[in-house]
Amino acid sequence: MSALPYQEFQDSITGAVAQFHAIPKSETIRVISHLDCDGIAACSIFLKALMRENRQYALSTVQQLNDEVLGNLQQEQYSVVVFTDLGSTSAAAIAARLEGKTVLILDHHEPESSPSHIIHINPHLHSIDGSREISGAGVVYLFCKALNEKNRDMAHIALIGATGDMQESNGFLHLNKAILDDALQQGLVEVRKGLRMFGSYTRPVHKALEYSTDPFVPGVSGSESGAISLLNSLHIPAKNGANWRRLADLTKEETQRLIAAIVMKRISIDRPEDIIGNHYLLLKETLDEFRDMKSFSTVLNACGRLDNSSLGIGCCLGDEKMKRKAVQNLQEYKRQIMQAMRWYESHQDSPAIIRHDGYLIINAGDHILSTMAGTMASILSRSGTIPDGTLILSLAHQDAANTKVSLRIAGQNRGNDLMSIIKQIASRVGCDAGGHKDAAGTLIKIGQEEAFIAAAQEIFQRLSMEEKIA
Ligand SMILES: [Mn+2]
């Protein structure tokens, strides 16, 4: 790609910063951010920058920017409203509702075009792919860096946001890569090649192997005894004295033997050697859960899922007490996931689960937390237990009136755009939807579930038909 789009994107940021500087310091900045890992990272970077500027702020994090949220913002007395990691998909509604206020959107979701009185920063507006090249936290980071060079010290937080949005895949691309360079230069991050497995610093080796669904290891993933016998067969001790060893504790030579054995076990799988990845070590972090970017993003994700964004923000701003609380929050989140997965396993034959060639629909109602619906679908999509390319739709009640819907795809996504698929389905019941190519979702009324599921089945069947013909 030519340099021009990037120059234009940067120019749009420079312009926005100039407009921001013109806002009197007496104004309290109203900040609205997305309640997920990226959104938490995004608003943390922004808050730190505001503190540096000696500006007052009032923050809220929300799951989605609906009419109710916009209505409340309209009523409030704040005359400056900043949206981070959301806003672009509702730019027109924002412009209408918040007329007369100064509005700044810093986002990377597929944008609606907006009237010119809104300051709208989004890579897509310059033909840059915001689903892969930069996160909401990254957009905020670039803005804050242009505001004050000192904000470069938040580069790693921008990458944690990108990691939460699944933008790291054997490295970072373009804009994210440039942010990584900022982080490397300041000694915030170090990149190491290693087994692409979660929990290098937090899990005993056999547990890291057992829990590894991506990469999937036949006979080992999901089996503690399989994991232990693999280590035994390689003469890799699971313990060092009384302590469990972690992947990070293995010698170089042990790691190589383990990698070779895993490749052999995966020989019947597509790309069996696809088990090496980057580890991004956060050099200034002391607690195990925060030592690498993936696990830091998992902590933030859990904060979002359990509606504890303030803990996550505390983590990003370096508050040690908040970090310890966030680790407890992570344990609770894991308990909730286990519950959701157990519910799924034990309801295989119930009408709540519809299995079909090409798709799987899980209608969990009140049985799992709505914020777990997407997580459950993601876990299943990477479990290796569902045929590649299967669309996974999950539904769970968010409150007494609304149902949260999530769409994922099993295995590698070969060219499906999940956002456009769920938009088609949602439009049948008069709703809109949001998300990315690889993960999308929407909110419907509980009374619309039946019609929504019927529309989904019809559209999924048509898609799988087209796939077969193609
Ligand atoms: Mn995001």
Residues whose N, C-alpha, C, O or C-beta is under 5 A from the ligand:
A	BS01	MN	D38 D85 S135 G136 D165
